[in-house]
Amino acid sequence: MIELQITRLREDAVLPARAYVGDAGLDLAACERHELGPGERALVGTGLAVAIPEGHAGFVAPRSGLAVEHGIT
């Protein structure tokens, strides 16, 4: 397991965590609220800075339920 260096950029930022034992990734929480109309897009911050170690990559993937039901990615 690798160790990530994470810095909170905002006091209300939530640190990433696995929801269940055996999860392949960590859950991220938004630190901002946006209401989107049909076809609108927004960049939503997490309030975090993460140092990705050399030789690794970080990806943000949509939650399948939200993506399918609401087209959120």
Secondary structure per residue as TSV (DSSP state, phi and psi in degrees):
chain	resnum	aa	ss	phi	psi
A	1	M	-	360.0	137.3
A	2	I	-	-91.8	156.2
A	3	E	-	-105.3	128.6
A	4	L	-	-100.8	137.9
A	5	Q	E	-91.8	119.3
A	6	I	E	-125.3	132.9
A	7	T	E	-119.9	131.8
A	8	R	E	-78.0	123.8
A	9	L	S	-90.2	-17.0
A	10	R	S	-134.3	145.5
A	11	E	T	-60.1	-34.1
A	12	D	T	-88.2	6.5
A	13	A	-	-68.8	140.8
A	14	V	-	-100.4	127.5
A	15	L	-	-67.6	140.6
A	16	P	-	-63.6	146.2
A	17	A	B	-153.5	156.5
A	18	R	-	-79.3	136.7
A	19	A	S	-76.6	-35.5
A	20	Y	S	-138.1	150.0
A	21	V	T	-57.7	134.8
A	22	G	T	91.2	-5.8
A	23	D	-	-60.3	142.5
A	24	A	S	-77.1	-23.3
A	25	G	S	-137.5	-177.0
A	26	L	-	-107.6	146.5
A	27	D	B	-85.5	134.6
A	28	L	-	-106.3	147.3
A	29	A	-	-116.4	141.2
A	30	A	-	-69.9	148.6
A	31	C	S	-112.3	7.0
A	32	E	S	-137.6	156.2
A	33	R	-	-113.6	130.9
A	34	H	-	-132.4	138.7
A	35	E	-	-110.0	121.2
A	36	L	-	-105.8	137.2
A	37	G	-	-88.7	172.6
A	38	P	T	-54.2	128.6
A	39	G	T	77.5	-2.6
A	40	E	-	-81.1	157.0
A	41	R	-	-130.4	155.3
A	42	A	-	-151.6	147.0
A	43	L	-	-94.7	121.2
A	44	V	-	-114.0	120.8
A	45	G	-	-80.5	156.3
A	46	T	-	-101.6	-14.2
A	47	G	S	76.0	17.7
A	48	L	E	-124.2	152.8
A	49	A	E	-121.6	130.2
A	50	V	E	-122.8	129.6
A	51	A	E	-89.9	106.7
A	52	I	-	-83.8	122.6
A	53	P	-	-62.5	149.0
A	54	E	T	-55.0	138.3
A	55	G	T	86.6	1.7
A	56	H	-	-124.0	167.4
A	57	A	-	-139.4	151.9
A	58	G	-	-112.8	133.9
A	59	F	-	-128.5	143.4
A	60	V	-	-108.5	118.1
A	61	A	-	-113.8	145.3
A	62	P	-	-70.8	151.0
A	63	R	-	-74.0	130.5
A	64	S	H	-57.1	-42.0
A	65	G	H	-63.3	-46.9
A	66	L	H	-66.7	-40.4
A	67	A	H	-63.0	-44.9
A	68	V	H	-69.4	-46.0
A	69	E	H	-76.5	-33.4
A	70	H	H	-125.6	0.4
A	71	G	-	67.3	31.6
A	72	I	-	-95.5	132.0
A	73	T	-	-140.7	360.0
